[in-house]
Amino acid sequence: MKRILLPTDFSENAWNAIAYALAIFKSRECHFVLLNAFQVGSSGLVTKMGRANETRLFQLLKEESENGLKKVLDKVRSIDKDSKHTFQTVSLSHSLTNAIGRTALEERIDCIIMGTKGASGLKEVFMGSNAYKTIKNINFCPIITVPDNWQSSLRKNTILFVTGYEHIFEAYEFKPVLDLSRLLNSKVVMGYMGTHEELTPGQLKAKEVAGKHLNTVDHEFVAMEEETFITTAIQKTVAENDEIGMLVMIDYWHSFFERITSEPVIKKVAFNSKVPLLVMHLVE
């Protein structure tokens, strides 16, 4: 059974990500964990009155968080009648990243699915910066970020995996992509910005191994049109192909893209992707 973590700040975008998760895992055994994080902050007061005020504020925020989660769960159950889906709610007084990391470990989460925009003001701000912060700090679990107002379509059945062929993948490292390909009945397109002739012997070997891992699903290798910025090339490829419904990238300390350019590729893609983005982490 897949265990999926769904962080929410009760915004429309967070709900959109939840609805996306329910849709892609339709008719599959899944346990969904709805998470809301809130922070009281520290006033620095050490008086009894100061501590009492912080305790009252904590209780108010905790109650608001739990009530919000109950409303989300009620909404989920009103549209999701899948007997293979189970749910739980978690309310934590932590920063968003800490709450996600702690819950992902404690609940043995297989994948995190979250929105990239959302509420502002007094609530936790769920902007692209928080999604990217999660990508950078939660390096032990695949993360799917869902852009604002994303609407899935049966036409969008291609997964674009952008790579520099910088790493010879192990079979387990390809598992999230293969699982999603089978789940969504999607073709996997391995995209590289350049030509086959430009690849080094090491990159050619990585490409060959990737092909072996993909041999159980429909797949293709393509050369993406070169642009001044890698991010521009990725965005152009997605914009010109209506069938692309997910983008996949690898994030690890010495990323190939960021070794050859100062461009923070994954950061820029996380902020600007028009389709859901799956980020997997590798540690050299």
Secondary structure, DSSP 8 states (H G I E B T S, - for coil): -EEEEEE--SSHHHHHHHHHHHHHTTTS-EEEEEEEEE--------SHHHHHHHHHHHHHHHHHHHHHHHHHHHHHHHH---TTEEEEEEEEES-HHHHHHHHHHHTT-SEEEEESS---TTS----HHHHHHHHHH--SS-EEEE-TT----TT--EEEEE--S-S---HHHHHHHHHHHHHHT-EEEEEEES-GGG--HHHHHHHHHHHHHTTTS-EEEEEE---SSHHHHHHHHHHH-TTEEEEEEEE-TT-HHHHH-S--HHHHHHHH-SS-EEEEE---
